Amino acid sequence: MCSITSPSVAAARFTGRSVTGERPLSGSLTEVTLDDGHTVMVKRGDGAGAARAEAAGLRWLADAGTVRIPAVRGDDERWLVTDRVAQGRASAGAAVRFGRDLAALHAAGAPAFGAPPPGGPKGAYIGLAPMRNVTGSDWPSWYAEHRVLPYLRHAVDAGTLRQAEAADVERVCERLPELAGPAEPPARLHGDLWNGNVLWGADGQVHLIDPAAHGGHRETDLAMLRLFGCPHLDRILDGYRETVPLADGWAGRVGVHQLFPLLVHAVLFGRGYAEQALTAARAALRRPG
């Protein structure tokens, strides 16, 4: 079988249709029109296995039958083809529905903290950063070892954070058993739930794209929604809590859960995010256990 050399070739290969048009949206994402009038999104993975990991995550999230996920049309080591989401306007009603669906998605569960999606590799990605899906039996120790500390070390090695500053984040990791709140079972996480991955569809539903899916703590997804802002976030949370209540004190733990994405962004984008991570860590340390 010949190799795939372009987005149009990927779209034709995985859909079995001829291509009538192509519109690049970024260096790695292209909108491709098929001869039946449908449009698909073709994404070129930026790292080895990235497309496979994302495809496995999309399928796992879709299998829960809750939040809307664009269908995967095909994938290989480098390319991912999915249906395109026709976008509409954000609305309070769609936000409440999304909150309910997100709660149900989390409740669908995962085999363990850090569990990859079925068929997904242990070596996955969050955005452009490598992310290891290695399992653990309890959330505080797993979160420290496999989500916070690897990116903290990268940031220190790169000079983005000083070692003396990193000590504050390390102290949060040491105190996680008391800062983490009540124990919860592993949730089925989107894993990279910032506003850019939340699409408000023309069908009045929210659709999620670009997951870094794994088994984790449900408050991590909610903390990431808050980190970069999301339309109608209060209504999303209303719908969520109508479906599954959040544990007491969850709002005070947002900063703890934001440490992971902030450190990832510090590794990828530099000092500004490192300073935000330090602010979150120091605020957590001021909280009583």
N, C-alpha and C positions, 0 to 999 in steps of 0.2 A: 504493500500500500504506500502510495507516495506521501511525503511529509506535507504538513499544512504550512503554507507560506504566507498567508494573509488572513485578515478577518473574513473576507468574502469566501475564501476556500474553507475556512472553519465552519461558517454558517451553512454552506452547501453540503459539506460532509456530514454534519450532525443533524441537519433537518431533512436531507434528501430533496431539497428544493433548489431551483435555480435562483441566482441573485440578480436583482434589477437595480439596486442602488446601495451606496455605502456613504456614511457620514461620520468621520472621526469626531469624537467628543473630547478625547484626551490622548495622551501618548499610548495608553493601554486599553482604552475603551472605544468601541465603534458601534454605531447603530447601522444595521444592515437590513435592507428591505428585500423580501422574498417575492417570487413570482405569483404567489397566491394573495399578495397584499399585506400579509403579516410582517411585522418588524421584530427583529430579535436584537439582543445586545450581545456583542462578542467582546470578551475580555481576554487580554493576554496576561498570563501570570508573570509577576515580577521576580519570583524566586522558584527554585526547584520544587515541584509538587504543589505550588500555591493554588493552581487551578483545581487540582484534584481535592485539596483540602476544603476549598470554598464550596465546590459542588457537593461534597459529602455533608457539609454543614447545612447547605440549603435543603437538601433532601431530608435530613434529620429534623430540621425545624418544620418542614412541610408535613412530615409524617404525623406530627402532633395534631394536625387538623384544626389549628387555632388561628394564629396570625396568618395573614395572606403572605405567601412567599412566591416569587416568580418561578415558574417551572423550569427545570434544567432540561435543555434539549440535547446536550451532549458535552463531554469534557475529555481531556487527555492531560498529559503532564504539563502542557503549556497553555492550552486554550479552554475557555469556558463559554458556552452559548446558552443564554436563557431567554425567556420571553421578556418583552419590553412592558413596563408598567406605564399605562397612559395616565399622566398626572393631572390632578385637579387642585382644588383649594383646601387648605386646612380648615376644619370645622370642629366645633365643640362636640357635636354628635359623634363624628368619626373618632375623636379623641377618647370619648368614654368607651366606645366599642373596642378601640385598640387596647385600652387599659384592661378591659375584661379579658380580651383575647391573650394579652401578654401574661396575665395571671394564670390563665389556663395552660399556656405554653410552659411556663416555669413549673407548674404542677405536674406536667407530663414526665418530668424527672429525668435522671441520668443514672447510670450504674455506679458512678463514684465521682468525687470531686476530681476534676482534671480529665475525666473520661473523654476521649475523642468521639466524634460521630461515627456510627458504624461505617466501616470502610475508609474512614479518614485516617491520615497518618498522624503519628505522634508529633512529628515535626511540622507544625502548621505556621500560620502567620496571623498577626493582628496589624492590619494595614501593611506597611512595608517591613515591619519588624518580625523576626522569627519568634515563634511562641511554641513552647514544648507542652504537649498534652500528656502529662505524667500524672498518674492517679495517686490519691492520698486518702486516708481514712477519716481525717477530721479537717474541717475547713481552716481553722487558724494556722496550723502548721503547714498545710498545703499551700495556702495563699502566700504565706511568707516565703517559703522555699522556692515555689515555682512561678509566682507572679510578681512579687515585689522585689526580692533580693537580686534576681538575675539582671533586672534592668537598672537597679541601683548600682550594681558592680560595673555595668557597662558605662553608666553616666560618670562614675568616679574615674574609671580607666581613661575615658575620653577627656577628662578635665572639666566636664560640665558641672559636676558637683565636687566640692572638696571633701576629704575624708572626715574632717571634723563635722561638717554639715550632715554627712551620711549617717553619723551616729544617731541623729534624731530619728531617722527612718528606721534604723536598726532597733532602737528602743521601742518604737511602735510594734515592730514584729515580735519583740520579746513579750509585749503586753497584750498581744492579740487574743489569747485565751480569755482575758477579762474584758477586752474592748469589743469583742465580736458579737456580743448579745447572745440570746438563746440559740442553742444548737438547732440547725435546720437540715433537712435532707438535701442531697444534691439536686439542684434545679437544672432544667434544660435551658441554657443561656444562649442568647444571640452572641454575646461576647464582645461586640464592638458597637454598642447601641448609642451612637451619637446621632445628632439631628440629620447629618448628611446621609445616613443609612435608613432614614425613616421617610418613605415616599407616601404622600397623600394622593391616593388614586382618584381618577375621574369617576370611579364606581362608588365613591363615598367610603372606602375602606383604606386603612393604612396597610402598606406593603413594606416588608423589610428586605434589604439587600446587603451584600458584602459582610456576611457574618464571620466571626472568629469563634464558632460554636464549640462549646464544651460543657461539661458538668461543673457547676459552680454555685455560688450563693446568689439568690435572686436579687438581693439588694445591690449587687454589683451592676446589673443592667440598669436599675433605676437610678443609681448614682451617676452612671455615664450619661443617661438622658438629661440629668440636671447639669452636668459639667459644662456642656457647650450650648445649653438652652434648647428648648423644643416648644413649638407652638402648643398652646392649651395644655401645658404640663399638669396643671392642677386638675384638669378634667380627666387626663389620663390616669392620674393617681386616684381620683374618685372612682373611676371604673374598676381599677385594679383592686382597691380595698373593698368595693362592693362584692367582689368575687372571692377574694382570699385576703383576710386581714393581714396587715404587716405587724411584725413583732414590736412590742413596746420599745421606744427609744430608737427606732430605725432612722429617724431624721438626724439624730446626733451621730450616727455612724456613717453618714454620707462621705465625709472626708476620708475615712479609713478605706472605703471601697474605691474612692477616686485616686488613691495612691498609685494603683496599677496603671491606669491609662495615663496619668500625668507623668509617670516615670518613662513609659513607652514614648510619649511625646518628647520628653527631655532627651532621650536617646536619638530620636529622629530629627528634632527641630531645635534643640538647644536650651540655653540657660533660662529663658523666660518660663518654660514649663517646669524646670528644676526648682525655680523659686516658688512656683505654685505648689509643687509637691512638698517642699519644706514647710510652707504655711499650713497645709493640710496635716502634715505630721505633727507639727508643734501644737496645733489646735487639738488633735487627738490626745496628745500627752497631757494636756490640761484637763481632760475629762476624768472624772472619778471612775474607777474600775467597777 
